Amino acid sequence: MRKFGNLVLWTVFFALLPVAAFAEDGGASSNAWGYAIGAGLAVGLAGLGCGIGQGLTAGNTTAGIARNPGAAGAMFTNFILGMVLIESISIYGLLIAFLLLNKF
């Protein structure tokens, strides 16, 4: 449990380090850091979701082909189509990140 606490602490530290590094002098507040965090979350969560989805899809397809090698052709076609659709989600996340970064 202590290792998990250290991991969370260091993750928060490194996530907030750029905010302190790019802090502006003066009293004017800027909302640009919110766009940067949103862009990072968009890409990160899209990548995380796609990685989980691709892992499940590849594992289940491999298990299905191992059980019934005769259906490998039909399963492979569905596998490729599923991977393409899963990968499109990460492209949407990247597109949202670019849109957020171009706002400021």
C-alpha positions, 0 to 999 in steps of 0.5 A: 500500500505504501508503494501505491501511495508513493506512486500517486504522490509522484504522479501528482507531483509530475503532473503539477510540475509543468504548471509551476514551471510555466507560471506567469509573473503578475496578477493576471490569471490565465486559463491556458493550463486548463486547456493543456490538462484537458488535452493531456487527459483526452489523449491519455484516457483515449489511449488507456481505453484503446489499449484495454480494448485492443488487449481484450479483442486480441486475447479473445480472438486468439482464444477463439482461433485456438478453440476453432482453427477452421473459423480463423478467416472469419474471425481475423476479418472481424478482428481487423475491423474491431481494431480499426474501430477501436483505434479510431477512438484514440484518433478522436482523443488526439483530435480533441487534444489538438483542438484544445491546444489551439484554443490558446 
